[in-house]
Amino acid sequence: MSTVNCPECEAPIEFAEGTEAGEIIVCPDCGVDLEVTSIEPAAVQLAPMEQEDWGE
């Protein structure tokens, strides 16, 4: 199982079995959304913020 540190709060995060690159995971400590950018070596980055579409 791979472990990375949250880029926001530095908390250790373990990838669940079957995690794939491109998935969005949530930091269990600070709750920020993270995008898995690589499995080997394990790497994450802050997930891009989605723009709200208010029906316009």
C-alpha positions in Angstrom: 0.0 0.0 0.0 1.4 3.4 -0.9 1.5 6.4 1.4 1.8 10.1 0.5 1.6 13.3 2.5 -1.2 15.8 1.9 0.1 18.9 0.1 -2.3 21.0 2.2 -1.8 19.8 5.8 1.1 17.3 5.5 -1.0 14.4 7.0 0.0 10.9 5.8 -2.6 9.4 3.4 -2.6 5.7 2.4 -4.0 4.8 -1.0 -6.8 2.2 -0.7 -6.2 -1.0 -2.7 -7.2 -0.5 -6.3 -6.6 3.2 -6.3 -5.7 4.4 -9.8 -4.1 7.5 -11.2 -6.7 10.2 -12.0 -8.9 9.3 -9.0 -10.0 12.0 -6.6 -9.4 11.2 -2.9 -10.2 13.2 0.2 -7.6 13.9 2.9 -9.0 12.4 6.1 -7.4 15.2 8.2 -8.2 18.5 6.4 -10.9 17.3 3.9 -9.3 18.8 0.8 -9.9 17.0 -2.5 -6.7 15.5 -4.0 -6.1 14.0 -7.4 -3.9 10.9 -7.6 -1.3 11.8 -10.2 0.8 8.6 -9.9 0.7 5.3 -8.1 4.4 4.3 -8.4 5.8 6.4 -7.1 2.8 7.6 -5.1 1.9 11.2 -5.8 -1.0 13.5 -5.3 -1.8 17.1 -6.1 -4.7 19.5 -5.1 -7.7 18.6 -7.3 -8.7 21.2 -9.7 -11.7 23.2 -8.5 -14.8 22.6 -10.6 -16.7 25.7 -11.6 -20.3 25.7 -10.6 -22.8 25.9 -13.4 -25.8 27.7 -12.1 -27.9 26.9 -15.2 -26.6 29.7 -17.2 
